[in-house]
Every structure is written in C-alpha cells, then in structure tokens.
C-alpha cells in the first residue's frame, strides 16, 4: 500500500532526527579519555573505601594463627565462623550490644518524632513567639557549655549512670529540626488549608498530612540519628563510670583497643609482661577485629533500606534557608 505524504514526511523527519542525534552525542577521543579517567579514579576510590572493611572481615573468618602472624592480607584462609560464636563468651559483650541496640532504636525514634513535631510547629505563624523560640533553638548550635558543666548538669538531673542519659539529651536536635522545617515549608499550603476548612486540628493535619508527606526528610534524619547513637561512646565513657553494665558496644571496643595498646607499650619499654598477658593480647587482636565488624554490620544493613529517601530528603531539606 502506498504511503501517504504525511507518513513519508514523518519517516523523513525520524531519519533526520536519528542522524542528528547520533552526530550530536558521538563521543570524541578526548571525551572517551576523560570518562575513562573518571571511571578509573572513582573505582580506585571505591576500592580504597571498601578494603578496610574487607580486610577486617577476612581476618575474622580466617585461621586465627595465620591472622596473628599477619599473613592474611587479601585472601581468607582456613575459613570458619568461630570468632563470632566466641563473642558470646566475652564478658558483658552481649549486654553492651543490647544497650547499643536499645539506645539506637529508642533514641532515633524519639528524635525523629520530636524533630517532625517541632519542625512543623515552627512553621506556624500563630505559634506563640515563634521567631524567638526558633532563633533560640538555632543559637544552641553555636554555643556549648563544655564537657564539665554538661557533666555537672547531668549529675544534678540524676542522669549519670542511667540509661536515659543516652536518650534525653539527643531528643531535640536543632540541625534536624531545621531540615524538617525547611522541607515542610516546601509542601503546598493548600493541603493544610483544605484540611483546616474541613475542621481538622493542627495535630490531625500533622498526623495525617504532614507526617506521611515528610517521609524522605524523616528517613534522612533517622539515618543521622541512628549512626550517631550507634557510633557514640564518649557519653558512655563520661557518664557511666559506676555502671559498667550500661557500657555501649563502642565503649567495649574502646576498652579492648586501650588494653592492647597499653600492653604493646609496656612490651616495647622493656617492662615485665607475663606469657598469659601476651596470649591475652594476641587473642584480643582477634576480638578487636570481630567486634569492629559487629559494630559496623548493623549500620551497613540498615542504610540501604533508607538510601532511596536520603538524597531526596537532604536536597529538599536544604533548598531554602
């Protein structure tokens, strides 16, 4: 069947577009070299970031004698999972793990809830002295009393040697509140206005409209909070001097690292060190590697589930001032 004039014109236009498009995006030699260098640099950078974790992991699953001799560098040998099973026999390590898990889950949940609610409140013009409270909140980001006054304050509040010292100070996070506030301001105001016309209160609007629409920024600050809680050990070091049962997993790792470092310094200075202490230090090296992996794995497992929200949340939350 003969083609109509319109079909011929469309076919000609399509061929012209393909020809032009192909010519426009044809890579030159310089472009190929530039992209190759980019891929090479970023590949090397990625491997540099991954290798420390890989090195720790292969040393935890390899033969312990080979690990102590330092012969495990790239390829694991004598594969086994006994080191991870043996952690159950390390004193108070399981308790420290549960403390870290509990503070991470509870502390992150309360921080996200408080950041979402306060971030929503400071966007309301009818809030009592809104500008004053918002500026007061921002000022706390730039001024800090210091370790000793903060410790004395926690002591007077009865929070030292208490699990709640991990949770309460971190509930109000000014930076996260600013991110949430900025994100909420990007949500069309018509949604709130229509809900208010239907008789919805501020709390109903927050719970049914603002909270669901703010998932990207809430997931973003949840990552910040979870990583911060999980990796923190200074608060455990400072506030838990009489409560070793409340040490976090990171604090336990810090103790093992210090024990090994002190023993090494004593050996180098020519001090008298028993054979039992040396063997303890050698086994401590394996324990350090294994605990380090245990402290890293949970965050590595959680992060991919929140990654899809992270970029959107942090970009939208930083668009406005």
C-alpha positions, 0 to 999 in steps of 0.5 A: 500500500502506498504511503501517504505524504504525511507518513513519508514526511514523518519517516523523513523527519525520524531519519533526520532526527536519528542522524542528528542525534547520533552526530550530536552525542558521538563521543570524541577521543578526548571525551572517551579519555576523560570518562575513562579517567573518571571511571578509573579514579572513582573505582580506585576510590571505591576500592580504597573505601571498601578494603578496610572493611574487607580486610577486617572481615577476612581476618575474622573468618580466617585461621586465627594463627595465620591472622596473628602472624599477619599473613592474611592480607587479601585472601581468607584462609582456613575459613570458619565462623568461630570468632563470632560464636566466641563473642558470646563468651566475652564478658558483658559483650552481649549486654553492651550490644543490647544497650547499643541496640536499645539506645539506637532504636529508642533514641532515633525514634524519639528524635525523629518524632520530636524533630517532625513535631517541632519542625512543623510547629515552627512553621506556624505563624500563630505559634506563640513567639515563634521567631524567638523560640526558633532563633533560640533553638538555632543559637544552641548550635553555636554555643556549648557549655563544655564537657564539665558543666554538661557533666555537672548538669547531668549529675544534678538531673540524676542522669549519670549512670542511667540509661536515659542519659543516652536518650534525653539529651539527643531528643531535640536536635536543632540541625534536624529540626531545621531540615524538617522545617525547611522541607515542610515549608516546601509542601503546598499550603493548600493541603493544610488549608483544605484540611483546616476548612474541613475542621481538622486540628493542627495535630490531625493535619500533622498526623495525617498530612504532614507526617506521611508527606515528610517521609524522605526528610524523616528517613534522612534524619533517622539515618543521622540519628541512628549512626550517631547513637550507634557510633557514640561512646564518649557519653558512655565513657563520661557518664557511666563510670559506676555502671559498667553494665550500661557500657555501649558496644563502642565503649567495649571496643574502646576498652579492648583497643586501650588494653592492647595498646597499653600492653604493646607499650609496656612490651616495647619499654622493656617492662615485665609482661607475663606469657598469659598477658601476651596470649591475652593480647594476641587473642584480643587482636582477634576480638578487636577485629570481630567486634569492629565488624559487629559494630559496623554490620548493623549500620551497613544493613540498615542504610540501604533500606533508607538510601532511596529517601536520603538524597531526596530528603537532604536536597529538599531539606536544604533548598531554602534557608 
